């Protein structure tokens, strides 16, 4: 695909986007930008969410800092003129509700006449499908052809997509599938999942995911509300549910509730706006968790391997 060909992509809101040329200058929300960088597309700049400050959160940065990608600050405070000066051809955000971009006011993109792609990272899609959608977008934006992997499937599923799993992610541009070995990051993710599955089967350690909100309050993740946590459960990790109460993604309680659940390992939110765990029982293992891990095979392979190592300890 060259920069002189037309471009089209249907995002996860059902918005049909197009341009006369393949977009070469991409501005993106940090999470989306870090994923695209892993997938071979370097953004011209990234912006944050309402949780973010004026400096790029190291927990969310992925490879963006090392690649020298500028950070513009929180998206909702982003000045349209500053964004316009970057001359982006497309903006890439995420969506949790399938309706609106998460981090940027869509009116900013509309005023500038820049297409805005919003890809789902919510619980309506399983993690493999989320990875496939980002891979498909990266392939559509690549200046050279990208060949998603074909994996070993059953007779009913002879072809696998770029995440190494069959996609259920809805409409988007057709991506040719090559009859070749999976790219290294895809193969590494498959290996990391196999490692974690084996370790989880042997360990039986109870795992609780949470986000600290100070000494008096903590948000406890509901595993099935988070695609990566649901994936962990599917790999055999024994994830604890915080129990009934308000909140679709989190149950908010106190640290005494954490002790009552008796986790052997805590996945704690490592982003800058979250606080470190308070008063956990002795012997509880801690593993940082980024609830906004870049949706790329490389990023999730690292997370799954870190968790496997901690469970095996």
Protein Blocks (a to p, Z undefined) as FASTA:
>chain_A
ZZkbccddddfkopacddfbdcfbdcddfklmmmmmmnopacfbdcddfkbcfbdcfkln
mmmmmnopacebjfklpcfklmmmnopabdcdddfklmacfklcfklmmmnopacddddf
bfkbcfklmmmmmmmmmmmmpcbdcddddddddfklmbccfkopacfebpaddddddddd
ddfklmmmmmmmmmmmmmmmmnopacdddddebjkbccdddfklpmklmmmmmnopacdd
ebjcehjkbccddfklmmmnopabdcddfbfkbccdehiaehiacddddfkbccbfklmm
mmmmmmmmmmmZZ
